[in-house]
Amino acid sequence: MTQRIVRYREGEPAMFAGTRTPVYHVVAAERAGATAAKLAELFPRLTVADLQAARAYAVQHPEELAQDLRNAREQSEQDDG
């Protein structure tokens, strides 16, 4: 199920193949309480199978996902200056 999830380059977050949508975006939105309808609105290119793959990835790779979230947070803080 997670074959749609790839890392294009070392150091980049896991993404859905054929997109530039990081898995951590979907997982973070879901953890923040986004409903299935809201996820579909936020990520219109993703399928129900993609959303299920994100959940599976979060369970199978918690350390990698946590690192991707930390990296994104640090990058955001640097961008904010």
C-alpha positions in Angstrom: 0.0 0.0 0.0 2.8 2.4 0.7 4.4 2.0 -2.7 3.0 5.4 -3.7 5.2 6.9 -1.0 8.8 7.7 -2.1 11.8 9.7 -1.2 13.1 11.5 -4.3 16.4 12.5 -2.7 18.2 11.8 0.5 17.3 14.4 3.1 13.9 15.2 1.5 10.7 14.2 3.1 8.7 11.2 2.0 6.2 12.2 -0.7 3.4 10.7 -2.7 4.9 9.5 -6.1 4.2 11.9 -8.9 3.4 14.8 -6.6 5.3 17.2 -4.4 3.0 16.5 -1.5 4.9 15.4 1.6 3.3 12.6 3.6 3.8 14.6 6.8 1.4 17.3 5.5 -1.4 14.7 5.3 -0.5 13.1 8.6 -0.3 16.4 10.4 -3.6 17.6 9.0 -5.3 14.3 10.1 -3.7 14.5 13.6 -5.0 18.1 13.8 -8.5 16.8 13.3 -9.1 17.1 9.6 -12.0 15.0 8.5 -11.9 12.9 5.4 -13.8 15.6 3.5 -11.3 18.2 4.6 -8.4 16.0 3.6 -10.0 15.6 0.2 -10.3 19.4 -0.1 -6.8 20.1 1.1 -5.2 17.4 -1.1 -7.4 16.9 -4.2 -4.9 15.0 -6.1 -4.6 12.2 -3.5 -6.9 9.2 -3.5 -8.5 7.4 -0.6 -5.7 4.8 -1.1 -3.1 7.5 -0.8 -4.6 8.6 2.5 -4.6 5.1 3.8 -0.9 4.7 2.7 -0.1 7.9 4.7 -1.6 6.3 7.8 0.3 3.1 7.2 3.5 5.0 6.6 3.0 6.8 9.9 2.7 3.5 11.7 5.5 1.7 9.9 8.0 4.6 9.9 7.3 6.8 13.0 11.0 7.9 13.3 11.3 9.0 9.7 8.0 10.8 9.9 8.9 12.6 13.1 12.2 13.7 11.5 10.4 15.0 8.4 8.1 17.0 10.7 11.0 18.4 12.7 12.9 19.4 9.5 9.8 21.1 8.2 9.3 23.0 11.5 12.9 24.1 11.5 12.7 25.2 7.9 9.6 27.2 8.6 11.2 28.9 11.6 14.2 29.8 9.5 12.0 31.2 6.7 10.1 33.3 9.3 13.4 34.6 10.4 
